[in-house]
Amino acid sequence: MVVPLRVYWVLSCRRCTRGVPAAEWLEGVMSMTTGVPGEELSDEVLRQELKHLHETRHDTFLHGSPDSLREHTARTFELEQEYLRRHPDREVDPRRTREGARGAPHHA
């Protein structure tokens, strides 16, 4: 399993890994994830699932048990990776890049 460096760094800084290397922890969590595997979802269902996961993240983080937080994190990671695999050339808002964030202020 290849884990992007940024994800490895973020996970390695969290207590949830409890001393286990982040890639190993994430691989173990991924094996516990329930639900239809991301690669089996249609594009529409994948987007709906991701939207729901993003909408529920804050409450899960604040009020979920450690198991539910691990499950939520693993499922979100799985589906985000599947989305990126399907859409490697997705449109990226220039303001969401380092260079764009440092540029002139943009007003909504």
Backbone hydrogen bonds, N-H to C=O, Kabsch-Sander energy under -0.5 kcal/mol:
donor,donor_aa,acceptor,acceptor_aa,energy
3,V,1,M,-0.6
8,Y,4,P,-2.5
9,W,5,L,-2.8
10,V,6,R,-2.6
11,L,7,V,-2.8
12,S,8,Y,-2.5
13,C,9,W,-1.0
13,C,10,V,-0.7
14,R,11,L,-1.3
17,T,14,R,-1.0
18,R,15,R,-1.9
20,V,17,T,-2.4
25,W,21,P,-2.6
26,L,22,A,-3.1
27,E,23,A,-2.2
28,G,24,E,-2.2
29,V,25,W,-2.4
30,M,26,L,-3.0
31,S,27,E,-1.5
32,M,28,G,-0.6
32,M,29,V,-1.3
33,T,29,V,-0.7
33,T,30,M,-0.9
40,E,37,P,-2.0
41,L,38,G,-1.5
46,L,42,S,-2.7
47,R,43,D,-2.3
48,Q,44,E,-2.1
49,E,45,V,-2.9
50,L,46,L,-2.4
51,K,47,R,-2.5
52,H,48,Q,-2.4
53,L,49,E,-2.6
54,H,50,L,-2.6
55,E,51,K,-2.3
56,T,52,H,-1.9
57,R,53,L,-0.8
60,T,56,T,-2.1
61,F,57,R,-2.8
62,L,58,H,-2.6
63,H,59,D,-3.0
64,G,60,T,-1.9
69,L,65,S,-2.5
70,R,66,P,-2.3
71,E,67,D,-2.6
72,H,68,S,-2.6
73,T,69,L,-2.6
74,A,70,R,-2.6
75,R,71,E,-2.7
76,T,72,H,-2.5
77,F,73,T,-2.6
78,E,74,A,-2.7
79,L,75,R,-2.5
80,E,76,T,-2.7
81,Q,77,F,-2.5
82,E,78,E,-1.9
83,Y,79,L,-2.4
84,L,80,E,-2.5
85,R,81,Q,-2.1
86,R,82,E,-2.1
87,H,83,Y,-2.1
90,R,87,H,-1.5
93,D,91,E,-0.5
96,R,93,D,-2.6
97,T,94,P,-1.3
101,A,97,T,-2.5
102,R,98,R,-1.2
103,G,100,G,-0.9
